[in-house]
Amino acid sequence: MSQPRIGFIGIGLMGDPMTRRLLEAGFTVTVWNRSPDKTAGVAAAGARVANSIEALMAEVDVVLLCLANTAVVEAVVFGECGVAQHGRAGQRLIDLSSCDPAATRDFADWLQSESDMRWVDAPVSGGVAGAETGSLAIMCGGEAEDIEAISPVLTPLSARVTHMGPVGSGQVTKVCNQMIVGCQAAVIAEMVALAEASGVEATRLTEALAGGLADSTPFRILAPRMAASDFDAPPWHLRTLLKDLDLAVAQSQRAGSATPMSGLAAQLMRTHAARGHAEHDPAILVEAYRGAGQAE
C-alpha cells in the first residue's frame, strides 16, 4: 500500500494541520467532521469533503481519527451510520486520539467482528506545532504488518514512529507521556509563582534554565506563557490534559501500579477547571498560586 486513499475524521486543532500535511505529501484525502464548517480550510487546500461517514468510507483505504476523547471515538466508530457499519475487509483504522487503553482493545475486537477492519492506536505527542511541521512523535499499538502497511501515511506527520506492542500499547505509552507533561505543568506553575513572589523576573526563567536539567519542552512552552499571563488563543486546553491524567489514574488501577503524583496533578487541574478554566491554556494553572501568601 504505497499511496492509499485516506479518510480523516476530526478536523480540529490537530486534525486540520495533519490533513494539510497529508495533502502536501500528495495523498488523496477525504474528510468528515461533526461540525462541517471546520472543514472549509482543508477543503480549500484540496481535501474532498464527504457529507457522511458512509460516503467517506466508500472512497478510502485507511481512515484516520483525531477526536476529543474515548466516548467520541466510540460514537463515531460504532454509532448509527458510523465507521463500523460501513467498513469492509482490507480497510484499516488509525486512531490518533488519546483514548483509554482498555476501551481501545475492546474497540479493536469489536471493529474486526463488525466489519473485518484492523485497528491501530497511534496517539501523538508534539502539539499543534508538531502537527504543522510534521515532527510528531507517534506511538503505535497493533500488529506489525498493520504498522508497516500504514507507514507511508504516518511518515508526513512524524519525526518518529515507534511500535510499542499489541493494540492498546500506543495508548498506554501516551498515558505515560501525559503523566510527565501533566506533573510538569503543575510544578512549573508553582515555580513561576514562587519566582514572582520572591522578586525574580519570571520571564527570564526559560533563558536562565535553558540547557540545564530542568529544561524541557513543556517548560519552554508553559513558563513564558505563565510569566506573561498569556492565556488567550490556547494551542491546547486544560480539560484535555486533565482527561489524560484521569486516563493515567484509571490505567494504574487496572495495572495495580501507584500514580500518586499524577493523581494529585489531576485533582489540582480539576479544581481549576471547576472554576471556569477548562477551556483555557494549561498555563492558567499559575493563577491558582499567585497571591497565595498575601493574606499572611
BALOBA-1460 file (C-alpha; in Angstrom, 3 decimals):
// residues 296
<rec num="1" residu="m" x="0.000" y="0.000" z="0.000"/>
<rec num="2" residu="s" x="2.259" y="2.798" z="-1.258"/>
<rec num="3" residu="q" x="-0.361" y="5.509" z="-1.830"/>
<rec num="4" residu="p" x="-3.593" y="4.629" z="-0.053"/>
<rec num="5" residu="r" x="-6.673" y="6.794" z="-0.267"/>
<rec num="6" residu="i" x="-7.098" y="8.454" z="3.111"/>
<rec num="7" residu="g" x="-10.150" y="9.415" z="5.119"/>
<rec num="8" residu="f" x="-9.719" y="11.847" z="8.008"/>
<rec num="9" residu="i" x="-12.359" y="12.321" z="10.709"/>
<rec num="10" residu="g" x="-11.855" y="15.104" z="13.243"/>
<rec num="11" residu="i" x="-10.747" y="18.418" z="11.751"/>
<rec num="12" residu="g" x="-9.763" y="20.326" z="14.884"/>
<rec num="13" residu="l" x="-6.624" y="21.905" z="16.313"/>
<rec num="14" residu="m" x="-4.559" y="18.830" z="15.409"/>
<rec num="15" residu="g" x="-6.603" y="17.307" z="12.616"/>
<rec num="16" residu="d" x="-6.512" y="20.388" z="10.409"/>
<rec num="17" residu="p" x="-2.697" y="20.665" z="10.141"/>
<rec num="18" residu="m" x="-2.288" y="16.886" z="9.868"/>
<rec num="19" residu="t" x="-4.724" y="16.810" z="6.960"/>
<rec num="20" residu="r" x="-2.779" y="19.593" z="5.271"/>
<rec num="21" residu="r" x="0.469" y="17.647" z="5.706"/>
<rec num="22" residu="l" x="-1.073" y="14.614" z="4.014"/>
<rec num="23" residu="l" x="-2.358" y="16.730" z="1.135"/>
<rec num="24" residu="e" x="1.072" y="18.315" z="0.694"/>
<rec num="25" residu="a" x="2.565" y="14.806" z="0.549"/>
<rec num="26" residu="g" x="0.354" y="14.012" z="-2.424"/>
<rec num="27" residu="f" x="-2.306" y="11.867" z="-0.781"/>
<rec num="28" residu="t" x="-5.941" y="11.961" z="-1.781"/>
<rec num="29" residu="v" x="-7.745" y="12.884" z="1.436"/>
<rec num="30" residu="t" x="-11.479" y="12.813" z="2.107"/>
<rec num="31" residu="v" x="-12.617" y="14.455" z="5.339"/>
<rec num="32" residu="w" x="-15.691" y="14.405" z="7.543"/>
<rec num="33" residu="n" x="-16.328" y="16.388" z="10.683"/>
<rec num="34" residu="r" x="-19.248" y="16.594" z="13.082"/>
<rec num="35" residu="s" x="-19.086" y="20.401" z="12.690"/>
<rec num="36" residu="p" x="-18.987" y="20.774" z="8.883"/>
<rec num="37" residu="d" x="-17.852" y="24.415" z="8.952"/>
<rec num="38" residu="k" x="-14.446" y="23.344" z="10.280"/>
<rec num="39" residu="t" x="-13.666" y="21.558" z="7.009"/>
<rec num="40" residu="a" x="-13.603" y="24.761" z="4.926"/>
<rec num="41" residu="g" x="-9.871" y="25.365" z="5.360"/>
<rec num="42" residu="v" x="-8.744" y="21.869" z="4.390"/>
<rec num="43" residu="a" x="-11.251" y="21.823" z="1.537"/>
<rec num="44" residu="a" x="-9.609" y="24.956" z="0.153"/>
<rec num="45" residu="a" x="-6.268" y="23.134" z="0.475"/>
<rec num="46" residu="g" x="-7.522" y="20.273" z="-1.690"/>
<rec num="47" residu="a" x="-9.358" y="17.837" z="0.584"/>
<rec num="48" residu="r" x="-12.600" y="16.269" z="-0.523"/>
<rec num="49" residu="v" x="-15.458" y="16.790" z="1.951"/>
<rec num="50" residu="a" x="-17.835" y="13.868" z="2.479"/>
<rec num="51" residu="n" x="-21.380" y="14.583" z="3.606"/>
<rec num="52" residu="s" x="-21.473" y="11.418" z="5.708"/>
<rec num="53" residu="i" x="-19.227" y="8.753" z="7.187"/>
<rec num="54" residu="e" x="-20.807" y="6.291" z="4.755"/>
<rec num="55" residu="a" x="-19.683" y="8.406" z="1.800"/>
<rec num="56" residu="l" x="-16.193" y="8.749" z="3.253"/>
<rec num="57" residu="m" x="-15.797" y="5.026" z="3.883"/>
<rec num="58" residu="a" x="-16.783" y="4.218" z="0.301"/>
<rec num="59" residu="e" x="-13.795" y="6.213" z="-1.010"/>
<rec num="60" residu="v" x="-10.887" y="5.324" z="1.294"/>
<rec num="61" residu="d" x="-8.441" y="2.562" z="2.177"/>
<rec num="62" residu="v" x="-7.374" y="3.983" z="5.530"/>
<rec num="63" residu="v" x="-9.405" y="6.110" z="7.925"/>
<rec num="64" residu="l" x="-7.680" y="8.328" z="10.497"/>
<rec num="65" residu="l" x="-9.422" y="9.590" z="13.619"/>
<rec num="66" residu="c" x="-8.348" y="12.615" z="15.642"/>
<rec num="67" residu="l" x="-11.119" y="13.070" z="18.177"/>
<rec num="68" residu="a" x="-11.630" y="14.572" z="21.615"/>
<rec num="69" residu="n" x="-11.895" y="11.501" z="23.812"/>
<rec num="70" residu="t" x="-12.845" y="7.837" z="24.131"/>
<rec num="71" residu="a" x="-16.595" y="8.489" z="24.127"/>
<rec num="72" residu="v" x="-16.419" y="10.463" z="20.882"/>
<rec num="73" residu="v" x="-14.307" y="7.747" z="19.231"/>
<rec num="74" residu="e" x="-16.886" y="5.137" z="20.245"/>
<rec num="75" residu="a" x="-19.744" y="7.239" z="18.889"/>
<rec num="76" residu="v" x="-18.046" y="7.922" z="15.544"/>
<rec num="77" residu="v" x="-16.953" y="4.326" z="15.000"/>
<rec num="78" residu="f" x="-19.836" y="2.332" z="16.457"/>
<rec num="79" residu="g" x="-22.739" y="4.775" z="16.487"/>
<rec num="80" residu="e" x="-25.543" y="4.803" z="13.971"/>
<rec num="81" residu="c" x="-24.128" y="5.270" z="10.445"/>
<rec num="82" residu="g" x="-20.621" y="5.054" z="11.890"/>
<rec num="83" residu="v" x="-17.345" y="3.666" z="10.592"/>
<rec num="84" residu="a" x="-18.021" y="0.065" z="11.660"/>
<rec num="85" residu="q" x="-21.361" y="-0.028" z="9.874"/>
<rec num="86" residu="h" x="-19.784" y="0.956" z="6.565"/>
<rec num="87" residu="g" x="-16.279" y="-0.519" z="6.855"/>
<rec num="88" residu="r" x="-15.025" y="-3.501" z="4.888"/>
<rec num="89" residu="a" x="-12.236" y="-6.041" z="4.971"/>
<rec num="90" residu="g" x="-8.901" y="-4.611" z="3.870"/>
<rec num="91" residu="q" x="-9.516" y="-1.176" z="5.329"/>
<rec num="92" residu="r" x="-7.563" y="-0.027" z="8.377"/>
<rec num="93" residu="l" x="-8.433" y="2.439" z="11.108"/>
<rec num="94" residu="i" x="-5.693" y="4.585" z="12.671"/>
<rec num="95" residu="d" x="-6.779" y="6.268" z="15.892"/>
<rec num="96" residu="l" x="-4.595" y="9.313" z="16.538"/>
<rec num="97" residu="s" x="-6.743" y="10.339" z="19.515"/>
<rec num="98" residu="s" x="-5.715" y="9.903" z="23.147"/>
<rec num="99" residu="c" x="-8.074" y="7.248" z="24.496"/>
<rec num="100" residu="d" x="-8.500" y="4.736" z="27.271"/>
<rec num="101" residu="p" x="-6.223" y="1.722" z="26.599"/>
<rec num="102" residu="a" x="-8.721" y="-0.911" z="27.795"/>
<rec num="103" residu="a" x="-11.527" y="0.591" z="25.710"/>
<rec num="104" residu="t" x="-9.173" y="0.708" z="22.709"/>
<rec num="105" residu="r" x="-8.563" y="-3.048" z="22.936"/>
<rec num="106" residu="d" x="-12.304" y="-3.652" z="23.118"/>
<rec num="107" residu="f" x="-12.901" y="-1.321" z="20.162"/>
<rec num="108" residu="a" x="-10.344" y="-3.183" z="18.044"/>
<rec num="109" residu="d" x="-12.048" y="-6.534" z="18.677"/>
<rec num="110" residu="w" x="-15.468" y="-5.009" z="18.120"/>
<rec num="111" residu="l" x="-14.473" y="-3.367" z="14.827"/>
<rec num="112" residu="q" x="-12.954" y="-6.557" z="13.468"/>
<rec num="113" residu="s" x="-16.059" y="-8.548" z="14.355"/>
<rec num="114" residu="e" x="-18.353" y="-5.926" z="12.810"/>
<rec num="115" residu="s" x="-16.520" y="-5.134" z="9.571"/>
<rec num="116" residu="d" x="-13.254" y="-7.111" z="9.487"/>
<rec num="117" residu="m" x="-11.298" y="-3.851" z="9.669"/>
<rec num="118" residu="r" x="-7.962" y="-3.694" z="11.527"/>
<rec num="119" residu="w" x="-7.318" y="-1.145" z="14.285"/>
<rec num="120" residu="v" x="-4.056" y="0.669" z="15.052"/>
<rec num="121" residu="d" x="-3.901" y="3.011" z="18.030"/>
<rec num="122" residu="a" x="-1.425" y="5.763" z="17.171"/>
<rec num="123" residu="p" x="-1.676" y="8.661" z="19.639"/>
<rec num="124" residu="v" x="0.661" y="11.562" z="19.032"/>
<rec num="125" residu="s" x="2.815" y="13.965" z="21.032"/>
<rec num="126" residu="g" x="4.166" y="17.289" z="19.856"/>
<rec num="127" residu="g" x="1.143" y="19.544" z="19.875"/>
<rec num="128" residu="v" x="-0.105" y="21.810" z="17.128"/>
<rec num="129" residu="a" x="3.435" y="22.903" z="16.264"/>
<rec num="130" residu="g" x="4.444" y="19.280" z="15.708"/>
<rec num="131" residu="a" x="1.361" y="18.667" z="13.572"/>
<rec num="132" residu="e" x="2.150" y="21.713" z="11.431"/>
<rec num="133" residu="t" x="5.796" y="20.770" z="10.854"/>
<rec num="134" residu="g" x="5.314" y="17.002" z="10.585"/>
<rec num="135" residu="s" x="7.515" y="16.389" z="13.617"/>
<rec num="136" residu="l" x="5.108" y="14.476" z="15.860"/>
<rec num="137" residu="a" x="6.172" y="11.516" z="17.945"/>
<rec num="138" residu="i" x="3.718" y="8.712" z="17.197"/>
<rec num="139" residu="m" x="3.432" y="5.673" z="19.467"/>
<rec num="140" residu="c" x="1.632" y="2.728" z="17.890"/>
<rec num="141" residu="g" x="-0.207" y="-0.319" z="19.150"/>
<rec num="142" residu="g" x="-1.216" y="-3.058" z="16.730"/>
<rec num="143" residu="e" x="0.029" y="-5.919" z="14.590"/>
<rec num="144" residu="a" x="3.447" y="-5.469" z="12.985"/>
<rec num="145" residu="e" x="2.058" y="-5.971" z="9.486"/>
<rec num="146" residu="d" x="-0.514" y="-3.218" z="10.055"/>
<rec num="147" residu="i" x="2.103" y="-0.790" z="11.374"/>
<rec num="148" residu="e" x="4.270" y="-1.480" z="8.330"/>
<rec num="149" residu="a" x="1.332" y="-1.045" z="5.964"/>
<rec num="150" residu="i" x="0.379" y="2.373" z="7.344"/>
<rec num="151" residu="s" x="3.946" y="3.657" z="7.495"/>
<rec num="152" residu="p" x="3.570" y="5.777" z="4.311"/>
<rec num="153" residu="v" x="0.587" y="7.528" z="5.897"/>
<rec num="154" residu="l" x="2.382" y="8.353" z="9.149"/>
<rec num="155" residu="t" x="5.657" y="9.489" z="7.553"/>
<rec num="156" residu="p" x="4.478" y="13.013" z="6.538"/>
<rec num="157" residu="l" x="3.138" y="13.555" z="10.058"/>
<rec num="158" residu="s" x="6.004" y="12.415" z="12.213"/>
<rec num="159" residu="a" x="9.636" y="12.655" z="13.161"/>
<rec num="160" residu="r" x="9.402" y="9.236" z="14.779"/>
<rec num="161" residu="v" x="7.017" y="6.279" z="14.801"/>
<rec num="162" residu="t" x="7.525" y="3.610" z="17.465"/>
<rec num="163" residu="h" x="5.702" y="0.278" z="17.527"/>
<rec num="164" residu="m" x="5.089" y="-0.326" z="21.240"/>
<rec num="165" residu="g" x="3.279" y="-3.673" z="21.089"/>
<rec num="166" residu="p" x="-0.240" y="-5.013" z="20.509"/>
<rec num="167" residu="v" x="-3.370" y="-2.874" z="20.255"/>
<rec num="168" residu="g" x="-3.668" y="-0.587" z="23.278"/>
<rec num="169" residu="s" x="0.085" y="-0.284" z="23.796"/>
<rec num="170" residu="g" x="0.218" y="3.039" z="21.989"/>
<rec num="171" residu="q" x="-2.442" y="4.439" z="24.308"/>
<rec num="172" residu="v" x="-0.588" y="3.198" z="27.400"/>
<rec num="173" residu="t" x="2.546" y="4.921" z="26.095"/>
<rec num="174" residu="k" x="0.641" y="8.166" z="25.524"/>
<rec num="175" residu="v" x="-0.695" y="7.931" z="29.083"/>
<rec num="176" residu="c" x="2.911" y="7.692" z="30.299"/>
<rec num="177" residu="n" x="3.824" y="10.720" z="28.200"/>
<rec num="178" residu="q" x="0.966" y="12.750" z="29.633"/>
<rec num="179" residu="m" x="1.868" y="11.813" z="33.196"/>
<rec num="180" residu="i" x="5.186" y="13.575" z="32.687"/>
<rec num="181" residu="v" x="3.615" y="16.546" z="30.904"/>
<rec num="182" residu="g" x="0.807" y="16.949" z="33.436"/>
<rec num="183" residu="c" x="3.004" y="16.745" z="36.513"/>
<rec num="184" residu="q" x="5.466" y="19.170" z="34.919"/>
<rec num="185" residu="a" x="2.665" y="21.624" z="34.171"/>
<rec num="186" residu="a" x="1.612" y="21.609" z="37.811"/>
<rec num="187" residu="v" x="5.106" y="22.167" z="39.194"/>
<rec num="188" residu="i" x="6.003" y="24.778" z="36.554"/>
<rec num="189" residu="a" x="3.008" y="26.810" z="37.765"/>
<rec num="190" residu="e" x="4.287" y="26.559" z="41.346"/>
<rec num="191" residu="m" x="7.786" y="27.507" z="40.226"/>
<rec num="192" residu="v" x="6.735" y="30.607" z="38.249"/>
<rec num="193" residu="a" x="4.564" y="31.837" z="41.124"/>
<rec num="194" residu="l" x="7.403" y="31.255" z="43.624"/>
<rec num="195" residu="a" x="9.857" y="33.204" z="41.448"/>
<rec num="196" residu="e" x="7.424" y="36.106" z="41.163"/>
<rec num="197" residu="a" x="6.680" y="36.118" z="44.902"/>
<rec num="198" residu="s" x="10.416" y="36.153" z="45.596"/>
<rec num="199" residu="g" x="11.096" y="39.168" z="43.391"/>
<rec num="200" residu="v" x="12.670" y="37.247" z="40.499"/>
<rec num="201" residu="e" x="11.748" y="38.223" z="36.932"/>
<rec num="202" residu="a" x="9.840" y="35.111" z="35.832"/>
<rec num="203" residu="t" x="10.065" y="35.997" z="32.128"/>
<rec num="204" residu="r" x="13.805" y="35.228" z="32.309"/>
<rec num="205" residu="l" x="13.407" y="31.721" z="33.740"/>
<rec num="206" residu="t" x="13.498" y="29.965" z="30.366"/>
<rec num="207" residu="e" x="16.731" y="31.781" z="29.483"/>
<rec num="208" residu="a" x="18.291" y="31.021" z="32.852"/>
<rec num="209" residu="l" x="17.414" y="27.311" z="32.880"/>
<rec num="210" residu="a" x="17.946" y="26.565" z="29.180"/>
<rec num="211" residu="g" x="20.141" y="23.511" z="28.691"/>
<rec num="212" residu="g" x="20.072" y="22.565" z="32.360"/>
<rec num="213" residu="l" x="18.474" y="19.508" z="33.922"/>
<rec num="214" residu="a" x="15.173" y="21.359" z="34.450"/>
<rec num="215" residu="d" x="14.855" y="22.279" z="30.778"/>
<rec num="216" residu="s" x="12.115" y="20.511" z="28.812"/>
<rec num="217" residu="t" x="9.603" y="21.132" z="26.054"/>
<rec num="218" residu="p" x="6.685" y="21.683" z="28.492"/>
<rec num="219" residu="f" x="8.868" y="24.125" z="30.435"/>
<rec num="220" residu="r" x="9.772" y="26.078" z="27.284"/>
<rec num="221" residu="i" x="6.111" y="26.242" z="26.238"/>
<rec num="222" residu="l" x="4.397" y="26.880" z="29.573"/>
<rec num="223" residu="a" x="6.798" y="29.013" z="31.616"/>
<rec num="224" residu="p" x="6.810" y="32.012" z="29.217"/>
<rec num="225" residu="r" x="3.016" y="31.922" z="28.882"/>
<rec num="226" residu="m" x="2.614" y="31.735" z="32.656"/>
<rec num="227" residu="a" x="5.088" y="34.561" z="33.270"/>
<rec num="228" residu="a" x="3.375" y="36.765" z="30.680"/>
<rec num="229" residu="s" x="-0.163" y="35.756" z="31.765"/>
<rec num="230" residu="d" x="-0.713" y="34.767" z="28.138"/>
<rec num="231" residu="f" x="-3.803" y="32.570" z="28.267"/>
<rec num="232" residu="d" x="-5.538" y="33.593" z="25.016"/>
<rec num="233" residu="a" x="-5.710" y="31.530" z="21.803"/>
<rec num="234" residu="p" x="-4.612" y="28.333" z="23.554"/>
<rec num="235" residu="p" x="-2.905" y="25.702" z="21.389"/>
<rec num="236" residu="w" x="-4.234" y="23.108" z="23.884"/>
<rec num="237" residu="h" x="-6.684" y="23.063" z="26.758"/>
<rec num="238" residu="l" x="-6.617" y="22.339" z="30.475"/>
<rec num="239" residu="r" x="-9.540" y="19.921" z="30.043"/>
<rec num="240" residu="t" x="-7.504" y="17.824" z="27.607"/>
<rec num="241" residu="l" x="-4.569" y="17.446" z="29.978"/>
<rec num="242" residu="l" x="-6.955" y="16.633" z="32.834"/>
<rec num="243" residu="k" x="-8.634" y="13.969" z="30.705"/>
<rec num="244" residu="d" x="-5.296" y="12.324" z="30.016"/>
<rec num="245" residu="l" x="-4.286" y="12.330" z="33.685"/>
<rec num="246" residu="d" x="-7.614" y="10.725" z="34.544"/>
<rec num="247" residu="l" x="-6.789" y="8.017" z="31.980"/>
<rec num="248" residu="a" x="-3.449" y="7.502" z="33.728"/>
<rec num="249" residu="v" x="-5.105" y="7.033" z="37.110"/>
<rec num="250" residu="a" x="-7.660" y="4.623" z="35.646"/>
<rec num="251" residu="q" x="-4.930" y="2.596" z="33.935"/>
<rec num="252" residu="s" x="-2.909" y="2.495" z="37.149"/>
<rec num="253" residu="q" x="-5.882" y="0.984" z="38.967"/>
<rec num="254" residu="r" x="-6.226" y="-1.726" z="36.331"/>
<rec num="255" residu="a" x="-2.490" y="-2.458" z="36.353"/>
<rec num="256" residu="g" x="-2.077" y="-2.265" z="40.134"/>
<rec num="257" residu="s" x="0.561" y="0.461" z="39.788"/>
<rec num="258" residu="a" x="0.595" y="3.559" z="42.018"/>
<rec num="259" residu="t" x="0.345" y="7.034" z="40.440"/>
<rec num="260" residu="p" x="0.157" y="9.459" z="43.395"/>
<rec num="261" residu="m" x="1.796" y="12.417" z="41.638"/>
<rec num="262" residu="s" x="-0.417" y="12.108" z="38.564"/>
<rec num="263" residu="g" x="-3.473" y="11.797" z="40.784"/>
<rec num="264" residu="l" x="-2.550" y="14.957" z="42.680"/>
<rec num="265" residu="a" x="-1.887" y="16.886" z="39.473"/>
<rec num="266" residu="a" x="-5.282" y="15.775" z="38.170"/>
<rec num="267" residu="q" x="-7.046" y="16.996" z="41.304"/>
<rec num="268" residu="l" x="-5.308" y="20.378" z="41.108"/>
<rec num="269" residu="m" x="-6.395" y="20.702" z="37.483"/>
<rec num="270" residu="r" x="-9.944" y="19.535" z="38.252"/>
<rec num="271" residu="t" x="-10.274" y="22.239" z="40.912"/>
<rec num="272" residu="h" x="-9.068" y="24.905" z="38.498"/>
<rec num="273" residu="a" x="-11.280" y="23.589" z="35.688"/>
<rec num="274" residu="a" x="-14.290" y="23.778" z="38.020"/>
<rec num="275" residu="r" x="-13.555" y="27.485" z="38.454"/>
<rec num="276" residu="g" x="-14.233" y="28.072" z="34.766"/>
<rec num="277" residu="h" x="-10.793" y="27.397" z="33.308"/>
<rec num="278" residu="a" x="-11.359" y="24.100" z="31.488"/>
<rec num="279" residu="e" x="-11.157" y="25.725" z="28.051"/>
<rec num="280" residu="h" x="-8.075" y="27.795" z="28.899"/>
<rec num="281" residu="d" x="-4.432" y="27.001" z="28.202"/>
<rec num="282" residu="p" x="-2.869" y="24.849" z="30.972"/>
<rec num="283" residu="a" x="-0.678" y="27.913" z="31.654"/>
<rec num="284" residu="i" x="-3.713" y="29.247" z="33.543"/>
<rec num="285" residu="l" x="-2.653" y="26.953" z="36.413"/>
<rec num="286" residu="v" x="-0.246" y="29.660" z="37.599"/>
<rec num="287" residu="e" x="-3.238" y="31.747" z="38.674"/>
<rec num="288" residu="a" x="-4.002" y="29.162" z="41.374"/>
<rec num="289" residu="y" x="-0.762" y="30.146" z="43.149"/>
<rec num="290" residu="r" x="-0.427" y="33.868" z="42.549"/>
<rec num="291" residu="g" x="-1.171" y="35.826" z="45.705"/>
<rec num="292" residu="a" x="-1.478" y="32.661" z="47.792"/>
<rec num="293" residu="g" x="0.522" y="34.133" z="50.624"/>
<rec num="294" residu="q" x="-0.792" y="37.686" z="50.554"/>
<rec num="295" residu="a" x="-3.243" y="37.180" z="53.401"/>
<rec num="296" residu="e" x="-0.490" y="36.137" z="55.824"/>
